[in-house]
Amino acid sequence: MNDRIIAFLLLFILLSARLDAQKISIEATEQPLSEVLIQLRDGYNMSFSFDDAALRKFRITLNKTFKNPEEALTFITKDLPLDFEKSGDVWIIYPAPEKPKPLPQNKSRLISGQIQERKTLESLPYSNIVINGQGTISDADGYFTFRSTDTVFNLSISQLGYYRIDTTLAPGRNYKITMVPAVESLKEIVITDRLLETFVYTESRAGILHLNHKVTKFLPGSSNNSVFNLLRLQSGILAAAESSDNLIIWGAYEGQSRILFDDFLLFGLKNFNDNISAVNPYVVKNIKVLKAGFDASYGDCVGGIADITGKDGNKIKLGADVSLNNYTVNSMLQTPIGERGAFLLAFRHTYHDLYDNKNLDPYKRRGQTSESGITVIPDYVFRDLNLKYTFRNDNGFHFRTSLLTGQDNFSYSIDEAFNQRFQLLRETSETNLQKGASFVMGKDFYNGLNLKLTLTYSALNSEFNNEQEIINNNNGNLIKQELIEAINKTKETTAELSARKAINKNHQIEGAFKYTANRSIWKEDSSGVQSISQNIVGAYATIILQDQINLGRFTLLPGLRFSYLPYLNKNFTQPRLSISYKFGEHINFSLTSGLYNQYLSKSSVQDQSGNYRYMWTLANDSTYPVLRGKHLTASLTFERANTQVALSPYYKKTKGMTRYVNFSQIETDGIFKGQGRGYGFDVYVKQNFKGHTAWLSYTWSKTEELFDHFPDSEYRFAPQDQRHEIKLATLLNFDPFYFSANYVYGSGFPVPDYNQQPIEITRTPYHRFDVALTYKFNFSTFYGEAGISVLNIFDRENLLYNNLERVPASQTTSISIYEQSVPFTPTIYIKLGF
């Protein structure tokens, strides 16, 4: 009996202690509510999420003890226009929804708004929004609409690099919803659980990635080229190519994938060796990658798309950023214009040769290894300029204009003797000038209708010159002489009127009419003889329709593009379909398929030594057919807490490719038609741990081609074919220090030896390991970064895609000249801003 009494007393004491431990005492006199919550956080180990500016205006006078946190928060908010809920261990305080007026239960109600960055009022495109369990995405201007018969709308909004927002809003209003960058430490937001920045967000549709460029500044080499350095680490995007000007996505050929910046097309600058990106990282706001199977809103492309949205400019205060490293100076200025406008200017320029002397083994002979070498000393100059102005008023009217111009000049000379037999004299130069502009004007109506007019212009002028001689050192005779002069000019001008409207909770329709005008000029002289001369002009009209259908766990996105080409008197219909299904909260499956056409693309040029060059040309459906592509891709993704796993198989086939071939030895000369096919799969695994991030991606792929001049009429390996590519990366966050490292392995591209019969194919594996260390600091009103990164830390000489050029010296020998891959490249940089 005594034992039972003692046990009962012990249990009573423990329960009393437990109940006492849950008691909450609050003492406050005219104290801002936000400060009261901070005291509760610190005193009782509670976690809160709230808007400091919104809660600071409420003054609390209270001296009371409560049984538990819920009772305390209920008492505090009972007379305030606030509500709260618990999500995990975090108490979320938010504005209480307005009480809706009594309405018929079946009446449709609308909610609309724009997602913005709180610090600058930048619009945040492609934000992921879940409203009452239904998913949607904001458009390129951060605008969204949703229609339902519900009387209250519960929103969960997420954007890469920003803290998530969970809130409840009333229908019938247009909201401005601001988000706080996760990489910034802003006093306006108080949150105690540490949210991890993530690199990649995968949409529910297969083949689509959103990349968080905000944290890419910590990656190796990112002081100038954060855009491509992040892209190359994603599965399905070829990293071993080191080709930042022409993305190779899931085996697509040069010119088949598109880079869009602020809606206009970037044809591509030379951008050698990862040191410079075609897009200034300072001006980037969002990166969306569509590897294949994209919807009807995107077109004129049979490969993949990198859709980059530029910053609008700071609408609140003047700001400037300047960075300096071994090679380049980069600067950006942004300032408000009036109360609703902003202006942005950015400029980059190289001031030092990007490349050092590099001894390469140029001489290849059957059964023999040469001991001689050629020193290539390239000269490279790059510069670009960005200008942008944006305006948006409170009535939903907005417009923006964006301008870009960039130029690069690349050249090198060779005057070298080798093997005591030959002397090679060579002068090679290439100049590229890229111009682009866009003008967008739109109106977001309160009834959920969105109208937008988009005008774009893009042009590229390229000039290539190559003069070379091979001389017999024994007698001074000229063995071979060649002079190639090529000019390639291309333009694209578009006008598009688009509309989008949420019909109800199950349907959101989009439509557009687009007019596109293209022109391509290609002139090429070989040793004084004009081999190619073309000037093709064409225009076409496209009608675009699609409907996003939400059916609970199912999401369907049927779409259609219909294009009429009057200059060819032909039309093309391109149906698209995407199906997604969510298996619970964490697993999603998606399947996409469609037909794709491309009218402006690159045609390849192959000489008798197997060297490739690519020129932009417009389809005329005789010599240069319209490219016709088929895509089928799927994805199975698992996302939970800090873990993300994705499997993405794909199949692609493209018809209508052209190649100009000059095989004088076997009397094969002319423009030949062909087709290509590619298939494979991606595996992506990412893990966040204690503020750090690591990920692995693997791609198995096979890309083949078949052209009319192939004697055996069988598929061969395409130049960009690579069987395996593995990428490992990590970012360690020891704020204010950040350490990152990445490693890329590629199994190699096919290199044919035309001196061997039958032709032999060799592949040289690619290995590259990069590291970086970054330090963030603040003083007074200024902020800054300082860092060091090393590309190719082990100085491995890699053979890149299409960077090998063979110069025949005799019937049995040839000289191999390599455009230098990224060597051991240390970069020290410092950045300052306010």
C-alpha positions, 0 to 999 in steps of 0.5 A: 500500500505504501508503495502505491502511495509513493508511486502516486505521489511521484506521478503527481509531482511529475505531472505537476512539473510538466504542467507548470513547465507549459505555463506561459507568463507575459509581462508587457507595458505598451510593448510592440507585439513583435517584441513580445513574441521575441521574448516568448521565443527566447524565454520558452524556446518557441519558434515563430514566423511573422512580419515584423513591420505588420506586428510592430504597430500593435502595442501590448499591455499585459501581466498574465500567466497562461496554461500553454502557448495556444492559450497565450496566443489566443488571448493576445490576438482576440481583439486584433485583426490577426490569426495564428496556426501551428506548422510543425514546431513553428507558430505562424502569425498572419493577418486574419482573413476578412469575413466574407459577405454571405454569398451563394455557395456556388458563386465563383470567387477570384484571388489575384496578386503579384509576388515581389521581393521585399527588399527591392520590390522586384517581381518574382517569376515562376513562384510555386503557389498552392491555393486550397490544395491546388497548385499554380505558378506565377507568370514571368512578371510574378502575377497569378490568378486563381478562381474557386467557389471557396470563401477563404483562400489558404496560400503557400508560396515558395520561391527558390532562395526565399523564405516560404510564405503561408497565409490566408487571404480573402477573395475579391482583391488583388494582393502584393505579396512580398518574400524575403531572400533566404540568403539575406539576414533582414531584421524585418523577418523573425524566424528561428528555424533555419531554412536551407537554401536549395539549388534546384526546384523541379516542377511537377512537369517532366524536364523542367528545372528552376535554378536558384542563382542567388547561391551560385555566387559561392560556386567556383568561377562564379565571379563572372559566370555564375549562370553557366557554372550552375547550368553545367552542374545539372543533369542532362546539360553537357558539362564536359563540352565547356560550351557556355555559348551553346548549351547542349541539352539531352544530346541536342546539336548546336543551335537546336537549344535556345537561350532566352534572356528577357524574352529575346533570343541570344544567338551566342557569343564565343565565350571560351572556357567558362570565364565569361558567360553570355549573360551577366550574372549581376542582372539575372533574377530567375533561371528556368531550364526546359530540357525537353517536352515543354508546353505550347507557350514555348516553340521554334526549338527542337532541343532544350531551352534556358529561359533567363529573366533579368532583374527589373531594378531596385524600386526603393533605393539607389544601389550599385555593385562592382566586382574585380578579378584577375580578368574582368571588371563587372559593375551594375547600377540600379535606381528608382525612377519616380514612385513606380519605376526602376532603371538598371545598367550593367557593364563588363569588360575583360582587361587581361588575356584569359589564357596563358601559353599552353604547349600541346601535342599537335602531331598525330601519326599512325604508330608514332608519338611525336615529341614536338609541340605547338604553342597557341597564344590566343588573344581574347577580348569581351565586353557587354552592356545591359540596360533595363527600365520597368514600370508598374502602377497600382492598377495593374498596368506595367511595361518594361524594356530591356537592351543588351549588346555584347562583343568578343574578339578571338584570335591566335597565330601559329608559326611553328616547325615540328618533326623537322619536316613541316612548318605550319603558318596560321592566322585565325580570328573570329569576331561576334557581335550580339544585340538584343532588345525586348519591349513588354506592355501588359495589363492585369485586370481585376477579373483575372484576365491578363493581357500582354504585348511582347516585342523582341529583336535579336541579331548576331554578326559573326566573321571567321577568317583562317589563313594557313600554309604548310611548308616542307622544311627540307626544300621550302616547297609549299605543301598546302595552302588554305584561306577560309573567309566566312560571314554569318549574319542572322536576325529574329524579330517577333511580336506576340499578343497573349492572354491568360484567364482563370476560368474556375478552379479546374481550368486556366486557359492561355492563348497567343498570336505571334508573328516572327520574321527571320533573316540569315546571311551566309557567305563563305569563300575557300581559297578565293572561290565562293563555296556558299552564298545565301540570303534567306528571308522569311516570316511566319505566324503562330497561334498558341492555345493551352489549358491547365486542367487541375483535377485533384491529384491529376494535372493535365496541360494540353496545348497546340501551336499552329504555324503558317509559313507564307514564304514556304506556303506550308503550315505546321501543327504541333500538339503538346500534352503533359500529365502529372499525378501526385502520389501523396505529398512527396512523390510526383510522376509526370509524362510529357510528349509533343511535336516541335518545329524549328525554322531558324537553326544551325547547319553544320560544315564538315571538311575532309579532315572531319572538322566541324563548324556551325552556321545559322541558317533559315529553313527554305524547305529545299536545301535547308528543311524545317527541323521536325522533332518528337519528344517523349520524356517522363520524371519520377520525383521524391521530395521530403524535408531536406532530400530530393531524388529524381529519375528522368528518362527521355527519347528525342528524334529530329529530322531535317538536319543539314550538313555541308560536306567537303570531302574532295579526296572521295569526291563528296561535296555538297549539302546533305540532309540527315536526322538524329536521335537521342535517348537516355536518362538522368538521376539527380540526388540532393541532400541538405544537412545542417545548413549545407548542401550536396548533390549528385547527378548522373546522365546515361545517354546515346546520340546518333545521326544518319546523313544521306552521304553515309555509305552504309546508311546506318546510324553513327555516333553524333559529334556530341555523343557521350555515354556517361557524365557524373557530377558531384558538388557541395556547398558548405555554409559556415556563414560568413565563410562559404566553401564549395567544390565540384567534380565532373567526369565525362566518358568522352566524345567520339574522335574519328581518325580518318587516316585509319581504314576502317576509320577508328573512333577514340574517346578521351575521358574528361575530368575536372575538379574545382574549388572556391572559398567565399567570405561575406562582410558588411561595413556601414551601409556597404556589403561585400564579398571576397573570394578565391576559386580555382578551376581545374585544380589538377590542371588536367588537359581535357579534350572538349566537344568540337575543340579539336581541329585536324590540319592534314600535312600529308596522306598519312599525317595530320596536325591536331590543334586544340582550342584550350580547355579550362586550364589551372585557373586561379581567380581572386575577386572582390565585390562591393555594393550598397 
